[in-house]
């Protein structure tokens, strides 16, 4: 079994679901409202640092 993990902005969640659907991915788990900091800056879901991420685990 192979596992693909995608961390994406919450706003692109629908786009990621369409992508995995086109590739016959049958099983997945999504962790929503993920906060953190990385190369693109802080995503803390606050007024000062808006935005949150989604972690998708696909098999």
Backbone as ProteinMPNN parsed JSONL, in Angstrom:
{"seq_chain_A": "XXXXXXXXXXXXXXXXXXXXXXXXXXXXXXXXXXXXXXXXXXXXXXXXXXXXXXXXXXX", "coords_chain_A": {"N_chain_A": [[0.849, -1.171, 0.0], [0.492, 2.229, -0.728], [0.992, 5.549, 0.461], [-0.144, 8.815, 0.2], [0.454, 12.06, 1.188], [-0.996, 15.19, 1.407], [-0.646, 18.552, 2.02], [-2.514, 21.344, 2.093], [-3.877, 24.634, 1.339], [-6.92, 25.488, 2.975], [-8.853, 26.532, 1.283], [-8.455, 25.227, -1.123], [-9.399, 22.676, -0.913], [-11.597, 21.41, -2.228], [-10.637, 21.285, -4.854], [-8.478, 19.517, -4.537], [-9.88, 17.199, -3.797], [-11.263, 16.681, -6.208], [-9.085, 16.115, -7.853], [-7.96, 13.754, -6.683], [-10.107, 12.08, -7.071], [-10.164, 11.752, -9.85], [-8.075, 10.047, -10.139], [-8.743, 7.587, -9.179], [-8.593, 7.192, -6.368], [-9.569, 5.599, -3.536], [-9.726, 5.541, -0.766], [-9.447, 7.748, 1.939], [-8.379, 10.187, 4.365], [-9.137, 13.237, 5.865], [-7.803, 15.913, 7.612], [-8.987, 18.685, 9.024], [-8.891, 22.293, 9.49], [-6.223, 22.857, 10.244], [-3.442, 24.316, 11.763], [-0.421, 26.253, 11.486], [3.045, 26.967, 10.659], [5.1, 27.769, 7.935], [7.008, 27.635, 4.882], [5.473, 29.419, 3.411], [4.58, 31.185, 5.262], [2.802, 32.105, 8.311], [-0.126, 30.354, 9.225], [-2.599, 30.648, 11.024], [-5.27, 30.931, 11.49], [-6.236, 33.301, 12.518], [-7.008, 36.834, 12.929], [-4.686, 38.324, 12.532], [-2.961, 36.444, 11.343], [-4.342, 35.019, 8.98], [-6.131, 32.237, 7.548], [-6.121, 28.675, 7.154], [-5.043, 25.265, 7.051], [-5.393, 22.082, 5.326], [-4.856, 18.687, 5.914], [-4.441, 15.967, 3.927], [-4.679, 12.482, 3.738], [-4.102, 9.918, 1.629], [-4.846, 6.78, 0.159]], "CA_chain_A": [[0.0, 0.0, 0.0], [1.2, 3.501, -0.768], [0.3, 6.645, 1.125], [0.155, 10.158, -0.296], [0.002, 13.098, 2.109], [-1.035, 16.511, 0.794], [-0.993, 19.66, 2.907], [-2.936, 22.411, 1.182], [-4.763, 25.636, 1.935], [-8.306, 25.043, 3.127], [-9.622, 27.0, 0.124], [-8.226, 24.339, -2.272], [-9.841, 21.334, -0.533], [-12.427, 20.864, -3.302], [-9.755, 21.003, -5.989], [-7.734, 18.299, -4.21], [-10.831, 16.076, -3.882], [-11.473, 16.391, -7.627], [-7.851, 15.518, -8.359], [-7.829, 12.357, -6.262], [-11.208, 11.35, -7.7], [-9.766, 11.417, -11.225], [-7.022, 9.035, -10.095], [-9.311, 6.389, -8.533], [-8.259, 7.038, -4.954], [-10.806, 5.121, -2.909], [-9.721, 5.704, 0.689], [-8.688, 8.915, 2.38], [-8.72, 10.868, 5.61], [-8.79, 14.65, 5.837], [-7.743, 16.615, 8.89], [-9.285, 20.075, 8.687], [-8.566, 23.359, 10.436], [-4.856, 22.658, 10.7], [-2.712, 25.577, 11.834], [1.022, 26.076, 11.549], [3.897, 27.955, 10.017], [6.027, 27.141, 7.005], [7.669, 28.466, 3.872], [4.566, 30.466, 2.932], [4.208, 32.04, 6.387], [1.944, 31.56, 9.374], [-1.538, 30.108, 8.925], [-3.069, 30.372, 12.379], [-6.709, 31.112, 11.587], [-6.533, 34.496, 13.301], [-7.069, 38.06, 12.132], [-3.313, 38.701, 12.183], [-2.438, 35.402, 10.445], [-5.521, 34.288, 8.518], [-5.971, 31.013, 6.762], [-5.85, 27.392, 7.78], [-4.691, 24.239, 6.069], [-6.006, 20.753, 5.397], [-3.943, 17.582, 5.63], [-5.134, 14.83, 3.339], [-3.941, 11.223, 3.669], [-4.78, 9.175, 0.572], [-4.265, 5.472, -0.17]], "C_chain_A": [[0.896, 1.236, 0.0], [0.336, 4.566, -0.118], [0.78, 7.962, 0.527], [-0.393, 11.15, 0.719], [0.107, 14.441, 1.4], [-1.446, 17.516, 1.867], [-1.297, 20.844, 2.003], [-3.762, 23.453, 1.93], [-6.198, 25.118, 1.949], [-9.146, 25.41, 1.908], [-9.472, 26.08, -1.09], [-8.687, 22.906, -2.013], [-10.682, 20.683, -1.63], [-11.611, 20.472, -4.514], [-8.964, 19.71, -5.759], [-8.651, 17.081, -4.294], [-11.113, 15.694, -5.326], [-10.266, 15.675, -8.219], [-7.734, 14.052, -7.953], [-8.944, 11.502, -6.851], [-10.884, 10.924, -9.117], [-8.723, 10.308, -11.265], [-7.451, 7.8, -9.308], [-8.821, 6.145, -7.113], [-9.549, 6.706, -4.228], [-10.872, 5.375, -1.408], [-8.898, 6.931, 1.054], [-9.21, 9.415, 3.709], [-8.296, 12.313, 5.457], [-8.845, 15.211, 7.251], [-7.901, 18.094, 8.572], [-8.888, 21.015, 9.815], [-7.201, 23.161, 11.079], [-4.147, 24.006, 10.694], [-1.215, 25.29, 11.913], [1.752, 27.193, 10.835], [4.876, 27.216, 9.126], [6.61, 28.141, 6.038], [6.79, 29.607, 3.382], [4.069, 31.372, 4.057], [3.34, 31.321, 7.4], [0.517, 31.442, 8.864], [-2.172, 29.664, 10.246], [-4.569, 30.572, 12.549], [-7.119, 32.315, 12.415], [-6.61, 35.706, 12.373], [-5.666, 38.46, 11.653], [-2.689, 37.727, 11.185], [-3.594, 34.531, 9.976], [-5.149, 33.024, 7.753], [-5.658, 29.812, 7.621], [-5.545, 26.408, 6.669], [-5.522, 22.989, 6.277], [-4.9, 19.748, 5.124], [-4.786, 16.437, 5.118], [-4.215, 13.628, 3.264], [-4.709, 10.306, 2.725], [-4.069, 7.862, 0.301], [-4.931, 4.894, -1.384]], "O_chain_A": [[1.934, 1.264, 0.66], [-0.892, 4.493, -0.145], [1.982, 8.182, 0.373], [-1.57, 11.092, 1.074], [1.157, 14.791, 0.861], [-2.466, 17.346, 2.534], [-0.44, 21.291, 1.24], [-4.28, 23.189, 3.015], [-6.623, 24.4, 1.044], [-10.058, 24.669, 1.541], [-10.291, 26.15, -2.006], [-8.397, 22.013, -2.809], [-10.487, 19.504, -1.927], [-11.866, 19.439, -5.133], [-8.802, 18.906, -6.677], [-8.245, 16.039, -4.808], [-11.196, 14.507, -5.643], [-10.416, 14.734, -8.998], [-7.439, 13.2, -8.791], [-8.741, 10.314, -7.104], [-11.288, 9.843, -9.544], [-8.51, 9.694, -12.311], [-6.604, 7.05, -8.823], [-8.653, 4.995, -6.707], [-10.518, 7.461, -4.302], [-11.962, 5.42, -0.837], [-7.795, 7.129, 0.545], [-10.329, 9.108, 4.12], [-7.201, 12.587, 4.967], [-9.812, 15.004, 7.984], [-7.041, 18.687, 7.92], [-8.593, 20.592, 10.932], [-7.044, 23.282, 12.294], [-4.244, 24.754, 9.722], [-0.799, 24.217, 12.352], [1.172, 28.213, 10.46], [5.417, 26.176, 9.502], [6.697, 29.334, 6.326], [7.301, 30.652, 2.978], [3.223, 32.236, 3.825], [3.167, 30.103, 7.354], [0.019, 32.32, 8.161], [-2.267, 28.473, 10.541], [-5.088, 30.398, 13.652], [-8.223, 32.352, 12.957], [-6.313, 35.61, 11.183], [-5.488, 38.881, 10.51], [-1.967, 38.145, 10.281], [-3.808, 33.44, 10.503], [-3.997, 32.805, 7.377], [-5.019, 29.915, 8.669], [-5.766, 26.691, 5.491], [-6.25, 22.854, 7.261], [-4.098, 19.933, 4.209], [-5.722, 15.989, 5.779], [-3.089, 13.739, 2.779], [-5.856, 9.957, 3.003], [-2.841, 7.82, 0.22], [-4.58, 3.796, -1.817]]}, "name": "protein", "num_of_chains": 1, "seq": "XXXXXXXXXXXXXXXXXXXXXXXXXXXXXXXXXXXXXXXXXXXXXXXXXXXXXXXXXXX"}
